Amino acid sequence: MQPLLTIQGPEAALFWFLAPLSVAAALGMLLVKKAVHSALLLAWVMITLAIFYIAQDAAFLGVVQVIVYTGAVMMLFLFILMLVGVDSSDSLTETITGLRPIAITAAVGLGGLLVSLLGRATLGREPIGLEIANSSGNVEGLAALLFSTYVFPFEVVSALLITAALGAMVLAHHQRTNPRPSQREQAINRFRSGSLAGAAGLPGPGVFARHNAVDVPALLPDGTPAPSSISATLKARGNVLDSGQFQLDNVDTTVVEEK
Amino acid sequence: MSLDNYLYLSAILFTIGAVGVVVRRNAIVVFMCVELMLNAANLTLVTFSRINGTLDGQVIAFFTMVVAACEVVVGLAIIVTIYRSRRSVSVDDASLLKQ
């Protein structure tokens, strides 16, 4: 096979430095458990690809890759991960028996096919390089093509973008199947429910002058703390204090005289 | 080093993405693997653009990026809709048609 345009010096060094890193990040994306880590590794792969684009005389695409992929697409992925729950880690156990060996065999087959095909194929001529095509600037050259030969696909793609935006709006729109209960209906339901204990609403937490008392239960008339006056979140965190220590007869109210 | 190495790298990344689509269960990770495959294809387009000395490959890679952006928007909206009704993003749980 004829060697293609040989690349010496900085670009080769850049390639041999970044290519293993990008393959390692892609493999890591496959193997890590948490989806957030996968997203960050994919962002790194995309950044290395952007560097490769710039090294290959495609400066515009390199910049677009950083802005669109690592900027917009990956942030959208992270946003959805936050929405769905960051802790939702993937169980790596296989649910279909024998799926993983088959998948790896098929992948080795596909990769081997692609690589061996690349190794055997020849273009029949020397690679040209982009010096002539980029002579008036990469962006200018792309713009000239985009607005002459590819102007119709360009318009179609703009229609596709608008359609996708509308589709996302329609999909994300959530319509209530039953109307939200009004305040009046909620009050009626409280009084008609089994007991009248909660009819007047839950008691507020204790308010003591010497403590910011959202985490202190209020005291009932007989002096016992009311557990229902504390937010369930605080209770779950274990942040509830004992209200007894803030009662007046337990607190030292003597003021130290300043000298 | 020849320009072929970029094509080999692209083939490897494409294969890794394909394995991820098949093996992973989290719909978002599956989707990210699809993005990796698209990116690998883009690297091929840019490399062939350089080999052929024309910018057409770069224009097509640009179109691929736009289509990928649309795909991400609609796909993630679908994932959010499924999550809202099923409280799960695992691709194994969406198997209502099977039963």
Chai-1 contact restraints between the chains, C-beta under 6 A:
chainA,res_idxA,chainB,res_idxB,connection_type,confidence,min_distance_angstrom,max_distance_angstrom,comment,restraint_id
A,P3,B,S2,contact,1.0,0.0,6.0,A-B,restraint_1
A,L4,B,S2,contact,1.0,0.0,6.0,A-B,restraint_2
A,L4,B,L3,contact,1.0,0.0,6.0,A-B,restraint_3
A,L4,B,D4,contact,1.0,0.0,6.0,A-B,restraint_4
A,L5,B,L3,contact,1.0,0.0,6.0,A-B,restraint_5
A,T6,B,S2,contact,1.0,0.0,6.0,A-B,restraint_6
A,I7,B,M1,contact,1.0,0.0,6.0,A-B,restraint_7
A,A12,B,M1,contact,1.0,0.0,6.0,A-B,restraint_8
A,A19,B,L9,contact,1.0,0.0,6.0,A-B,restraint_9
A,V23,B,I12,contact,1.0,0.0,6.0,A-B,restraint_10
A,A26,B,L13,contact,1.0,0.0,6.0,A-B,restraint_11
A,A26,B,I16,contact,1.0,0.0,6.0,A-B,restraint_12
A,L30,B,G20,contact,1.0,0.0,6.0,A-B,restraint_13
A,A35,B,N26,contact,1.0,0.0,6.0,A-B,restraint_14
A,A35,B,I28,contact,1.0,0.0,6.0,A-B,restraint_15
A,A35,B,V29,contact,1.0,0.0,6.0,A-B,restraint_16
A,S38,B,V29,contact,1.0,0.0,6.0,A-B,restraint_17
A,S38,B,M32,contact,1.0,0.0,6.0,A-B,restraint_18
A,L42,B,M32,contact,1.0,0.0,6.0,A-B,restraint_19
A,L49,B,N39,contact,1.0,0.0,6.0,A-B,restraint_20
A,L49,B,L43,contact,1.0,0.0,6.0,A-B,restraint_21
A,Y53,B,V46,contact,1.0,0.0,6.0,A-B,restraint_22
A,Q56,B,V46,contact,1.0,0.0,6.0,A-B,restraint_23
A,Q56,B,R50,contact,1.0,0.0,6.0,A-B,restraint_24
A,A58,B,V46,contact,1.0,0.0,6.0,A-B,restraint_25
A,A58,B,Q58,contact,1.0,0.0,6.0,A-B,restraint_26
A,L61,B,Q58,contact,1.0,0.0,6.0,A-B,restraint_27
A,L61,B,A61,contact,1.0,0.0,6.0,A-B,restraint_28
A,V68,B,M65,contact,1.0,0.0,6.0,A-B,restraint_29
A,V68,B,A69,contact,1.0,0.0,6.0,A-B,restraint_30
A,V73,B,V72,contact,1.0,0.0,6.0,A-B,restraint_31
A,L76,B,V72,contact,1.0,0.0,6.0,A-B,restraint_32
A,I80,B,L76,contact,1.0,0.0,6.0,A-B,restraint_33
A,V84,B,Y83,contact,1.0,0.0,6.0,A-B,restraint_34
A,V84,B,V89,contact,1.0,0.0,6.0,A-B,restraint_35
A,D90,B,R25,contact,1.0,0.0,6.0,A-B,restraint_36
A,D90,B,N26,contact,1.0,0.0,6.0,A-B,restraint_37
A,T95,B,D92,contact,1.0,0.0,6.0,A-B,restraint_38
A,A103,B,V19,contact,1.0,0.0,6.0,A-B,restraint_39
A,A103,B,V22,contact,1.0,0.0,6.0,A-B,restraint_40
A,A103,B,V23,contact,1.0,0.0,6.0,A-B,restraint_41
A,A107,B,T15,contact,1.0,0.0,6.0,A-B,restraint_42
A,A107,B,V19,contact,1.0,0.0,6.0,A-B,restraint_43
A,L110,B,T15,contact,1.0,0.0,6.0,A-B,restraint_44
A,G111,B,T15,contact,1.0,0.0,6.0,A-B,restraint_45
A,L114,B,A11,contact,1.0,0.0,6.0,A-B,restraint_46
A,V115,B,Y8,contact,1.0,0.0,6.0,A-B,restraint_47
A,V115,B,A11,contact,1.0,0.0,6.0,A-B,restraint_48
A,L118,B,L7,contact,1.0,0.0,6.0,A-B,restraint_49
A,P127,B,L3,contact,1.0,0.0,6.0,A-B,restraint_50
A,P127,B,I51,contact,1.0,0.0,6.0,A-B,restraint_51
A,I128,B,G53,contact,1.0,0.0,6.0,A-B,restraint_52
A,L130,B,R50,contact,1.0,0.0,6.0,A-B,restraint_53
A,A133,B,G53,contact,1.0,0.0,6.0,A-B,restraint_54
A,A133,B,T54,contact,1.0,0.0,6.0,A-B,restraint_55
A,A133,B,L55,contact,1.0,0.0,6.0,A-B,restraint_56
A,G141,B,L55,contact,1.0,0.0,6.0,A-B,restraint_57
A,L142,B,L55,contact,1.0,0.0,6.0,A-B,restraint_58
A,L145,B,L55,contact,1.0,0.0,6.0,A-B,restraint_59
A,L145,B,V59,contact,1.0,0.0,6.0,A-B,restraint_60
A,L146,B,V59,contact,1.0,0.0,6.0,A-B,restraint_61
A,Y150,B,V59,contact,1.0,0.0,6.0,A-B,restraint_62
A,V157,B,F63,contact,1.0,0.0,6.0,A-B,restraint_63
A,V157,B,V66,contact,1.0,0.0,6.0,A-B,restraint_64
A,L160,B,C70,contact,1.0,0.0,6.0,A-B,restraint_65
A,L161,B,C70,contact,1.0,0.0,6.0,A-B,restraint_66
A,A164,B,C70,contact,1.0,0.0,6.0,A-B,restraint_67
A,A164,B,V73,contact,1.0,0.0,6.0,A-B,restraint_68
A,A164,B,V74,contact,1.0,0.0,6.0,A-B,restraint_69
A,G167,B,V74,contact,1.0,0.0,6.0,A-B,restraint_70
A,A168,B,V73,contact,1.0,0.0,6.0,A-B,restraint_71
A,A168,B,V74,contact,1.0,0.0,6.0,A-B,restraint_72
A,A168,B,A77,contact,1.0,0.0,6.0,A-B,restraint_73
A,L171,B,A77,contact,1.0,0.0,6.0,A-B,restraint_74
A,L171,B,T81,contact,1.0,0.0,6.0,A-B,restraint_75
A,A172,B,A77,contact,1.0,0.0,6.0,A-B,restraint_76
